[in-house]
Amino acid sequence: MAVHESFHLHVTTDKFYIQPVDSGIDELLVIDRVSQEISLQANKGQLPESSVTKIIYGIFGMIRLIAGPYLIVITKREKIGDIDGRTVWKVVSTEVLSFKRTLLHLTEQQNAHNKTYLSMLDNALKMESYYYSTNYDLTHSFQRLYNTSPDFHSMSLLERADPRFTWNGHLLRELSQQSELGRYCLPIVHGFIECQSCTINNKSFDYILVSRRSVYRAGTRFYVRGIDTEGQVANFVETEQIVQYEGNKCSYVQVRGSIPLFWTQRPNLQYKPKFKMNTSSHIEVFKRHFDDLVYNYGDQVLINLINHTGGEGQLEKAFSQSVTNTQNPKIRYEYFDFHHECRKMRWDRLSLLTDRLGEDVKRFGYFAISKDGNVLSQQEGVFRTNCIDCLDRTNVVQGLLARIILETQLTRLGVLEASQRITDMKTFISKFNNIWADNADAVSKQYAGTGALKTDFTRQGKRTKMGLVMDGWNSLIRYFKNNFGDGFRQDAIDLILGNYTVEENEGISRPSPLQAERDWKFYAVPVIFVIAMGMCLISILLPDESWSEQFMYILFWGTASVVSLAVIYIYGSEFVDQPKLVHTHARVNGAVMYDTPKTA
């Protein structure tokens, strides 16, 4: 069952009327702003002339904040392309509409907190890369869609959507309770989608890349690491490569996800915060994680790209030992120290890894279906790739594997001749590399706050000095965002996914987490540091008649600068932007582990 393409939204003082304009069906979705009742009615000319009318392209969902419910609608969209002949759209802008006409029922403090929640919601909605289709299920891969029953295809898009990748599932919960509203419930994915028309040997085909970001254990780089008690890991992303040629279709799936152990790396103003890990109690959830992966994807090869020394080295040993302890014949561990093997810009050495994976590439295969609907092959397993963040090194290796598979697919489809190599197709390979680099940037922005590192290799096939400079710049931006912006961003993600729900009486009968005040040091010490540094520079640049007095000024303000900076360093976590909303926590070696619950 497809979803309506577009609507007229009629807003009156007491109701929202949502009228489909694409299907010829003369009906109205009526939302009562006072009683909050939702109903589907025949359009019998009940639209008031005084209503304010606008075009919208879908319902993102509904959310309850302190002031009451809010309706979120899609107001602008951009066409990305077509998958299997059906259009994929990117959400460009949204609008949040309050059910309440005034805020007079709120106290001054409640009003302030409601504004904070609205700013969190705005932050979450403005994250780039929300996508949807009104008649194609973006939450499932080609192979999963094929291996379903006729009953599955008769369900509404939201009913059949994979909850792992439905980012507005929580926001649509009230609408989804009424089965007759299926054509109004639009599942939205978050991640990256690119559709490009390409030509090789004068043969045109579509190259499509889809990355689906999981809603489970979703969040920001330092606040969400490792695994949770449900077996879900941070930054889990399913990436599907699709080729369409003359009605024939091929699909290839890879996944990435954080190292599936209990470990944390909380920001504390250090460039690389220390790892904290507890390997004594993770084995059951470790098994659960891989049981789920095997159930969903088949056999697994676990490509671990982290360093063999320091904190990363400890994680590598624990990961390797856990694989050995589980004795699961469906999983195989492949370790490759990316930074060590490719040091001094020897990126050609990645061939050592791809050579070791050659047999697994052949064994797993890929999904292919002919234009007459016959399945030619199925994918029997996936590569699960990780580094520390599952961003930069991970994307490089995933892109290499995708290119190897793509060459096989294009040869099978007759686009490439048997003697041709895809790397010799300069125009296409440039487009391919840029799509994968754009994918890296999108996923990285969503988790770490900046574009990916090492994309010069992805785009150009080699490391460059300018690429190193850009990596340094992005690393610096990441440092500031991860320390001073990710607490708020984490709260925004938890709010939109329903990991934290707001009650209308929050701040009266129930305390608000937004009431938590930071320690006085957070405000005082940075101010002292800035003033002391300023005065010290003034004392140096504006010489005094008495050198002894100038020296004393420099000594005093310089000492104040050093002391205040030392306090900031020692109490680093006090100055970091921490999440405020309530979460499930677990103790790991005395440290609080940020552990968001699995959403429904």
C-alpha positions in Angstrom: 0.0 0.0 0.0 1.5 3.3 -1.1 1.4 6.5 0.8 -0.2 9.7 -0.6 2.2 11.8 -2.6 1.1 15.3 -1.5 -1.5 17.1 0.6 -3.3 20.3 1.3 -2.9 21.2 5.0 -5.8 23.4 6.2 -5.2 24.9 9.6 -8.0 26.4 11.6 -8.2 27.5 15.3 -9.4 24.1 16.4 -8.4 21.5 13.7 -5.8 20.4 11.3 -7.4 19.1 8.0 -5.0 17.0 5.8 -6.4 16.5 2.3 -4.8 14.2 -0.2 -4.5 15.9 -3.6 -2.7 13.2 -5.6 -5.1 10.2 -5.6 -8.6 11.4 -6.5 -9.8 10.1 -3.1 -12.1 12.7 -1.5 -11.3 12.3 2.1 -9.8 14.2 5.0 -7.5 13.3 7.9 -8.9 15.4 10.7 -6.8 16.1 13.8 -8.6 17.9 16.6 -6.3 20.4 18.2 -8.4 20.5 21.4 -9.4 16.9 22.1 -6.4 15.5 20.1 -8.6 13.0 18.4 -7.5 11.7 15.0 -10.0 10.5 12.5 -10.4 9.8 8.8 -13.6 11.4 7.3 -15.3 11.8 3.9 -14.9 15.3 2.6 -18.4 16.8 2.7 -17.5 20.4 2.3 -16.7 20.9 6.0 -13.5 22.9 5.2 -13.9 26.4 6.7 -13.2 29.3 4.4 -11.2 30.9 7.1 -8.6 28.1 7.2 -4.9 28.8 6.3 -3.9 26.4 3.5 -0.5 25.2 2.4 1.0 22.3 0.3 2.8 19.6 2.3 4.4 16.4 1.1 4.0 14.1 4.1 3.6 13.7 7.8 6.9 13.4 9.5 5.1 12.6 12.8 3.8 14.0 16.1 5.6 14.6 19.3 4.5 15.7 22.8 6.4 18.4 24.6 5.6 20.4 27.7 3.2 22.7 25.9 1.4 19.7 24.4 1.4 17.9 21.1 3.1 19.2 17.9 2.5 18.1 14.3 5.6 17.8 12.1 5.0 18.0 8.3 7.3 18.0 5.3 7.2 21.3 3.4 10.0 20.9 0.9 11.5 17.9 -0.8 14.1 17.1 -3.5 14.1 14.3 -5.9 17.1 12.0 -5.6 16.3 9.5 -8.3 14.5 6.2 -8.9 14.9 2.8 -7.5 13.1 0.0 -9.3 11.1 2.6 -11.2 9.9 4.4 -8.1 10.9 7.9 -6.9 13.1 8.6 -3.9 12.9 11.9 -2.2 15.1 13.8 0.2 13.5 15.9 3.0 14.6 19.5 2.5 12.6 21.3 5.2 9.9 20.6 7.8 7.5 22.7 9.9 6.5 22.1 13.5 2.9 23.1 14.3 1.6 23.3 17.8 -1.8 22.0 18.8 -2.1 24.7 21.4 -3.0 28.2 20.3 -1.3 29.9 23.3 1.3 29.1 26.0 -0.5 30.8 28.8 -1.0 27.5 30.6 2.8 27.2 31.2 4.8 28.7 33.9 7.8 30.9 33.0 10.2 28.0 33.6 8.1 25.5 31.7 7.9 27.9 28.8 11.7 28.2 28.8 12.1 24.4 29.0 9.6 23.9 26.2 11.7 26.3 24.0 14.7 24.2 24.7 12.9 21.0 23.7 11.7 22.8 20.5 15.3 23.7 19.7 16.4 20.1 20.2 13.6 19.0 17.9 14.7 21.6 15.3 18.3 20.4 15.6 17.2 16.8 15.0 15.0 17.7 12.1 17.8 19.7 10.4 20.2 16.8 10.4 20.9 16.2 6.8 19.9 13.2 4.9 16.4 12.1 5.7 14.9 10.2 2.8 11.6 8.6 1.8 9.6 7.1 -1.0 5.8 6.9 -1.1 5.7 3.6 -3.0 9.1 1.9 -2.4 10.3 0.4 0.9 13.6 2.1 1.6 14.1 0.2 4.9 14.7 -3.1 3.2 17.4 -4.3 0.7 16.4 -5.8 -2.6 17.1 -9.3 -1.3 14.9 -8.9 1.8 12.1 -7.5 -0.3 12.2 -10.4 -2.7 12.3 -13.0 0.1 8.9 -12.1 1.5 5.3 -13.3 1.2 2.4 -11.7 -0.8 0.9 -10.7 2.5 3.9 -8.6 3.3 3.5 -6.6 0.1 -0.2 -5.9 0.9 0.7 -4.2 4.1 1.2 -0.5 4.5 4.7 0.9 4.1 5.0 1.6 7.8 3.7 -1.8 8.9 6.2 -3.6 6.8 9.1 -1.2 7.4 12.2 -2.5 9.2 12.0 -0.8 12.6 15.8 -0.7 12.7 15.9 1.9 10.0 12.6 3.8 10.5 13.7 7.1 12.0 10.2 8.5 12.6 8.7 5.2 13.9 8.3 6.8 17.4 6.8 10.0 15.9 4.2 8.0 13.9 3.1 5.8 16.8 -0.3 7.6 17.4 -1.2 7.5 13.7 -0.1 3.9 13.2 -2.5 2.7 15.9 -5.3 3.2 13.3 -4.9 0.8 10.4 -7.0 2.9 8.1 -4.4 5.6 8.3 -1.7 3.6 6.5 -1.7 5.8 3.5 -0.7 8.8 5.7 2.1 7.0 7.6 5.4 7.7 5.8 8.4 5.8 7.0 11.6 7.9 6.8 15.2 6.6 6.7 18.3 8.5 7.8 21.7 8.0 6.2 22.7 8.5 2.5 21.1 7.8 -0.9 22.6 8.7 -4.3 21.2 7.6 -7.7 23.3 8.2 -10.7 22.9 7.4 -14.4 26.2 6.1 -15.8 27.6 4.9 -19.1 30.3 2.3 -19.9 30.9 1.1 -23.4 28.0 3.2 -24.6 25.7 1.1 -22.3 23.7 3.1 -19.8 22.9 1.8 -16.3 21.9 3.2 -12.9 24.3 3.1 -10.0 22.7 3.5 -6.6 24.1 3.7 -3.1 21.9 3.5 0.0 23.1 3.7 3.6 20.6 3.1 6.3 21.5 4.3 9.8 20.0 2.2 12.6 17.8 3.9 15.3 19.1 1.5 17.9 21.9 2.9 20.0 21.9 5.9 17.8 23.8 9.0 18.9 27.0 10.9 18.7 30.6 9.8 18.5 31.8 9.9 22.1 28.5 9.5 24.0 27.5 6.3 22.2 30.1 3.6 21.9 30.2 -0.2 21.8 27.3 -2.4 22.6 24.2 -2.2 24.8 22.3 -4.8 26.9 20.1 -5.6 23.9 23.0 -6.5 21.6 22.7 -3.3 19.6 25.9 -1.4 18.7 26.7 2.2 18.1 26.8 3.7 14.6 25.3 0.6 12.9 24.8 1.3 9.2 23.7 -1.0 6.4 25.0 0.0 3.0 23.5 -1.4 -0.2 25.0 -1.0 -3.6 22.4 -1.4 -6.4 22.9 -1.7 -10.2 20.0 -1.5 -12.6 20.5 -2.3 -16.3 17.8 -3.0 -18.9 15.4 -4.3 -16.2 18.1 -6.5 -14.5 19.1 -5.6 -11.0 22.0 -6.5 -8.7 22.4 -5.7 -5.0 25.3 -6.0 -2.6 25.1 -5.3 1.1 27.7 -4.5 3.7 27.4 -3.4 7.3 29.4 -1.4 9.8 29.1 -1.1 13.6 31.0 -0.3 16.7 33.2 -2.9 18.4 30.5 -5.1 20.2 32.0 -4.9 23.7 31.0 -2.8 26.7 33.4 0.2 26.3 33.3 3.9 26.6 35.4 7.0 25.6 33.6 9.9 27.3 34.8 13.4 26.2 36.9 15.2 28.7 38.7 17.9 26.6 41.6 15.5 25.8 42.0 15.0 22.0 41.8 11.2 22.5 40.0 10.4 25.7 41.0 7.1 27.3 39.1 4.0 26.6 37.3 2.3 29.5 36.2 -1.3 29.0 34.5 -4.1 30.8 34.9 -7.5 29.1 33.7 -9.6 32.0 30.0 -9.3 31.4 29.5 -8.8 27.7 29.6 -12.3 26.3 25.8 -12.9 26.2 25.1 -9.6 24.4 28.1 -10.2 22.1 26.5 -13.6 21.1 23.1 -11.9 20.7 24.5 -9.3 18.4 26.0 -11.8 16.1 23.0 -14.1 16.3 20.9 -11.2 15.0 23.4 -10.4 12.2 23.6 -14.0 11.1 19.8 -14.2 11.1 19.5 -11.0 9.0 22.4 -11.4 6.7 23.9 -14.9 6.8 27.6 -15.6 7.5 29.9 -12.9 8.8 33.5 -11.8 8.2 34.4 -9.3 10.9 37.0 -6.8 9.5 38.7 -5.0 12.3 40.8 -2.0 11.3 42.0 -0.6 14.6 45.5 -0.1 15.8 47.4 -3.0 17.6 48.9 -0.7 20.3 47.5 1.4 23.1 43.8 1.5 24.0 42.8 0.3 20.5 45.2 -2.6 20.9 43.4 -3.7 24.1 40.0 -3.5 22.3 41.4 -5.6 19.5 42.6 -8.3 21.8 39.3 -8.4 23.6 37.3 -8.5 20.3 39.5 -11.3 19.0 39.2 -13.3 22.2 35.4 -12.9 22.3 35.1 -14.3 18.8 37.2 -17.3 19.8 35.1 -17.8 23.0 31.8 -17.7 21.2 32.8 -20.6 18.9 30.3 -19.5 16.3 31.1 -21.2 13.0 29.1 -18.5 11.1 31.6 -15.7 12.0 35.2 -15.3 11.0 37.5 -12.6 12.4 39.9 -10.7 10.1 42.3 -8.2 11.7 44.1 -5.6 9.6 46.0 -2.8 11.4 45.1 -0.1 8.9 47.4 2.7 10.1 50.4 0.5 10.5 50.1 -1.4 7.2 49.4 1.8 5.2 51.9 4.1 7.0 53.9 6.5 5.0 51.0 6.8 2.6 51.5 3.2 1.3 47.8 2.8 0.5 48.5 0.3 -2.1 49.0 -2.1 0.8 45.3 -2.4 1.2 45.5 -5.0 -1.5 47.0 -7.3 1.3 43.6 -7.2 2.9 41.5 -7.6 -0.2 43.6 -10.6 -1.2 42.9 -12.2 2.1 39.2 -11.6 1.7 39.1 -13.0 -1.9 37.6 -16.4 -1.1 35.0 -14.8 1.2 34.0 -12.3 -1.6 33.3 -15.3 -3.9 31.6 -17.3 -1.2 29.2 -14.5 -0.2 28.3 -13.5 -3.7 25.6 -10.9 -4.3 21.9 -10.7 -5.1 20.9 -10.6 -8.8 17.5 -10.8 -10.4 16.7 -10.8 -14.1 14.2 -8.5 -15.8 11.7 -11.3 -16.0 11.8 -11.8 -12.2 14.1 -14.9 -12.0 16.6 -14.8 -9.1 20.1 -15.5 -10.6 22.0 -15.4 -7.3 21.6 -14.5 -3.6 24.0 -13.0 -1.2 25.0 -15.6 1.5 26.9 -13.4 3.9 28.2 -9.9 4.6 31.4 -8.2 5.7 31.0 -6.4 9.0 33.7 -3.7 9.0 34.7 -1.5 11.9 37.4 0.9 13.1 37.1 2.9 16.2 34.4 5.3 14.9 33.3 3.1 12.0 33.8 6.1 9.7 37.0 6.9 7.9 39.0 3.7 7.7 35.8 1.7 7.5 34.5 3.6 4.5 37.8 3.2 2.6 37.6 -0.6 2.9 33.9 -0.8 2.2 34.4 1.2 -1.0 37.2 -1.1 -2.1 35.0 -4.2 -1.6 32.1 -2.5 -3.3 34.3 -1.8 -6.4 35.4 -5.5 -6.5 31.8 -6.7 -6.5 30.7 -4.0 -8.9 33.2 -5.2 -11.5 31.8 -8.7 -11.2 28.2 -7.5 -11.5 28.8 -5.3 -14.5 30.7 -8.1 -16.3 27.8 -10.5 -15.6 25.3 -7.9 -16.9 27.3 -7.4 -20.1 28.2 -3.8 -19.4 31.9 -4.6 -19.0 33.7 -7.0 -21.3 35.5 -9.9 -19.6 38.9 -8.5 -20.4 38.1 -5.0 -19.1 38.8 -3.6 -15.6 36.5 -1.1 -13.9 39.5 1.0 -12.8 40.3 1.7 -16.5 36.9 3.4 -17.0 38.1 6.8 -15.8 34.9 8.7 -16.2 32.8 6.2 -14.3 35.4 5.4 -11.6 35.6 9.1 -10.8 31.8 9.2 -10.3 31.9 6.0 -8.3 34.7 7.3 -6.0 32.9 10.6 -5.4 29.6 8.8 -4.5 31.4 6.7 -1.9 33.2 9.8 -0.6 29.9 11.7 -0.3 28.5 8.6 1.6 31.5 8.8 3.9 30.9 12.5 4.6 27.2 12.1 5.2 27.6 9.2 7.7 30.5 11.0 9.4 28.5 14.2 9.9 25.7 12.3 11.5 27.9 10.6 14.0 31.0 12.8 14.5 29.8 16.2 13.3 32.1 16.7 10.4 32.9 15.2 7.0 35.0 12.0 6.9 38.8 11.8 6.9 40.8 10.1 4.2 38.3 11.0 1.5 41.1 12.1 -0.8 41.9 8.4 -1.2 38.3 7.6 -1.8 37.8 10.3 -4.4 41.2 10.1 -6.2 42.6 6.7 -5.3 45.6 8.1 -3.5 46.5 10.1 -0.5 47.5 13.8 -1.0 49.1 16.5 1.0 46.0 18.6 0.7 44.0 15.6 1.9 46.2 15.5 5.0 45.6 19.2 5.6 41.8 18.7 5.3 42.0 15.8 7.7 43.7 18.0 10.2 41.1 20.7 9.8 38.2 18.2 10.2 39.9 16.6 13.2 40.1 20.1 14.9 36.4 20.8 14.1 35.5 17.3 15.4 37.3 18.1 18.7 35.3 21.2 19.3 32.0 19.8 18.3 32.4 16.6 20.2 33.4 18.4 23.4 31.1 21.5 23.2 28.1 20.5 21.1 27.4 16.8 21.2 25.6 16.8 24.5 22.8 18.9 23.0 23.0 16.9 19.7 22.7 13.6 21.7 19.6 14.9 23.5 18.1 15.9 20.2 18.5 12.4 18.7 17.1 10.8 21.9 14.1 13.1 21.8 13.2 12.4 18.2 13.7 8.6 18.6 11.6 8.4 21.8 14.5 7.3 24.0 13.3 10.2 26.3 9.6 11.2 26.3 8.4 14.5 27.6 5.3 14.8 29.8 3.0 17.8 29.7 3.2 18.3 33.5 7.0 18.2 33.4 8.4 20.9 35.7 5.4 20.7 38.1 4.5 17.2 39.2 7.6 15.7 37.6 11.0 17.4 37.7 12.6 18.3 34.4 16.1 17.1 33.5 16.7 20.6 32.1 16.6 22.0 35.6 20.0 20.4 36.3 22.6 23.1 36.8 26.3 22.8 36.0 28.9 23.3 38.7 30.0 26.9 39.2 33.5 26.0 37.8 31.9 25.6 34.3 31.0 29.2 34.2 33.7 30.9 36.3 37.0 29.2 35.3 36.7 29.7 31.5 35.9 33.4 32.2 38.9 33.7 34.4 41.1 32.1 31.7 39.9 34.4 29.0 40.4 37.5 31.1 43.8 36.4 32.4 45.0 35.6 28.8 43.7 38.9 27.6 45.4 40.9 30.4 48.6 39.0 29.9 48.7 39.8 26.2 47.9 43.5 27.0 50.8 43.6 29.5 53.2 42.2 26.9 52.0 44.4 24.0 51.7 47.7 25.9 55.0 48.3 27.7 54.9 50.1 31.0 57.4 52.8 32.0 58.6 50.5 34.8 59.9 47.1 33.6 59.5 45.7 37.1 55.8 46.5 37.2 55.3 45.2 33.7 57.0 41.9 34.7 54.8 41.6 37.8 51.7 42.1 35.6 52.8 39.5 33.1 53.7 37.1 36.0 50.4 37.6 37.7 48.1 37.3 34.7 50.3 34.5 33.2 50.1 32.5 36.4 46.3 33.0 36.5 46.1 31.8 32.9 48.1 28.7 33.6 46.2 27.8 36.8 42.8 28.3 35.2 43.9 26.2 32.2 45.2 23.5 34.5 41.8 23.5 36.3 40.0 23.1 33.0 42.3 20.2 32.0 42.0 18.4 35.4 38.2 18.8 35.5 37.8 18.4 31.8 34.5 16.5 31.9 33.0 19.4 33.9 33.4 21.7 30.9 32.1 19.3 28.3 28.6 19.7 26.9 26.9 16.7 28.6 23.5 15.3 27.6 20.7 16.3 30.1 17.9 13.9 29.3 17.3 10.8 31.3 18.9 7.6 30.0 19.6 4.0 31.1 23.0 3.8 32.6 25.3 0.9 33.5 28.5 1.0 35.6 31.6 -0.1 33.8 34.8 -0.2 36.0 33.4 2.6 38.1 32.5 4.8 35.1 29.0 5.6 33.9 28.4 4.0 30.5 26.0 6.0 28.3 23.5 3.3 27.3 20.4 4.3 25.4 17.5 1.8 25.4 16.2 0.0 22.3 13.3 1.9 20.9 10.0 0.2 20.1 
